[in-house]
Amino acid sequence: MDSELVVDVKPSEITIALLENKRLVELHKEGREQQYAVGNIYVGRVKKIMPGLNAAFVDIGYGKDAFLHYLDLGSNFNTLTQFTNQALGDRKRVPSMSKTKLLPEIEKNGAIADTLKTGQEILVQVVKEPISTKGPRLTAEISIAGRYMVLIPFADKISISQKIKSEGERARLRQLIQSIKPKGFGVIARTVAEGKKVAELDNELKILVKRWEESVNRVQQSKGVSLIMEEIGRTVGILRDLFSPDFKHIYVNDPEVYAEVAHYVGLIAPEQQNIVSLYKDEIPIFDSFGITKQIKSSLGKTVSFKNGAYLIIEHTEALHVIDVNSGNRSKADGQENNAHEVNLAAAEEIARQLRLRDIGGIIVIDFIDMHDGEHRQNLYEKMREFMAEDRARHNILPLSKFGLMQITRQRVRPAIDLDLDESCPTCHGKGTIKPSILFTDQLENKIDYLVHTLKVTDFILYIHPYVYAYVDKGFFSLRRKWRKQFGKGCRVVPSQQLGFLQYKFVDKKGIEIDLQEKVEKIS
């Protein structure tokens, strides 16, 4: 399987698309200034103890207090608290991990009120981003993830990924890690550590330990609630979790992020550093790789997948519901075989949709009714097979007697919910528009205003591909005329993200020029 990563960097956000055999399977969006991401470590302050929930609400600087359950304190919470108090109490002397004495573990069925008190400062880590009206979810069992292993302060034990099946390899990794692991730390070997040499593991372990030591220094410098360690960028984080020899290309359209990605790939796989490319074309990167069209066709309420069959995906506060429909599809094989074939194709598309939208929580799927027990079992087994590539923890139940399949899937970040409906850019829903034949005249007036009134001479005008085909038609095209009239800094580029009569001006820094607003203010 050929995997490609396409990174679209904009001034306000970064969007990352994972393609497998040119097919979009994962899409990640994050703001450039996004905070409270999974993996971030904070010095938090306990705001309220909730004995009924056996949990506490903790202030980490977010608008809503974060949630910390007793079971998420971690067995070595007493040791972590002691270490944190030492760091906060003596800001000149860094406490030594090797000399830190491990205190007795907290009770598995203890009470939060006996462990925490209001106003107490504690070290916590975000395990679930804010979703809907809820604040972040926290843990006090701190961990720092790398490509080959996860470092856990104060755990002092070694665990091996269950996906590594070879007992010989498990024993080898355990012995290697034991020989290089510093005192006072626990380590979890990830699946990609299989077959790695001790030098590679030792190098990463030193990097992770250094990140922890830098975090401790920030704890000592902190004053009240503050961010101690920020998780690495989303692009590098996805690379860390996904990177494999199957990766053929990584395309980035921003020089700064490109340098960051190229540096990281050079560290973890020097022989593959040449797969990272800087995209320089003016055509939007997602348009160039066919991602925009896949997003528009795959992320709506209705998703077509094979021979007229389609899915309807609905979201409620409690769960996601997916309905499978055969549409106008008809074959002479009989209802049972038709239903079986459509359901198998639907299962493959649903597995892709769960990854693509990052849908979590409870998912209920209404497949087309099948009466053959062998077909029902085959559908369940195929669904498990299609979901095997999903990195999120999930559980799949067989079809119920009503033909429903229930899936639970780990929810760490909000599901992607894109509004793909295109409102009329001219009438804004009023129902009346100016004559379409005058649209290019309107564009020319906008360009004239931009160049001669606002004195912006270097910009890109994005328009719908159909309109661009008209503007670029012929040797003496409108595009050539505009460049001659307004200068070479006037560039016209097609964009699949825009509606038919929609347009967008962007300056040389990639920032959109709100031309309509400026015109209205002056008039």
Secondary structure, 3 states (H helix, E strand, C coil): CCEEEEEEECCCEEEEEEEECCEEEEEEEEECCCCCCCCCEEEEEEEEEECCCCEEEEECCCCCCEEEEHHHCCCCHHHHHHHHHHHHHCCCCCCCCCCCCCCCCCCCCCCHHHCCCCCCEEEEEEEECCCCCCCCEEECCCCEECCCEEEEECCCCEEECCCCCCHHHHHHHHHHHHHHCCCCEEEEECHHHCCCCHHHHHHHHHHHHHHHHHHHHHHHHCCCCEEEECCCCHHHHHHHHHCCCCEEEEEECCHHHHHHHHHHHHHHCHHHHHHEEECCCCCCHHHHCCHHHHHHHHCCCEEEEECCEEEEEEECCCEEEEEEECCCCCCCCCHHHHHHHHHHHHHHHHHHHHHHHCCCEEEEEECCCCCCHHHHHHHHHHHHHHHHHCCCCEEECCCCCCCEEEEEECCCCCCCCCCCCCCCCCCCCCCCCCCHHHHHHHHHHHHHHHHHCCCCCCEEEEECHHHHHHHCCCCCCHHHHHHHHHCCCEEEEECCCCCCCCEEEEECCCCEECHHHHHHHHC
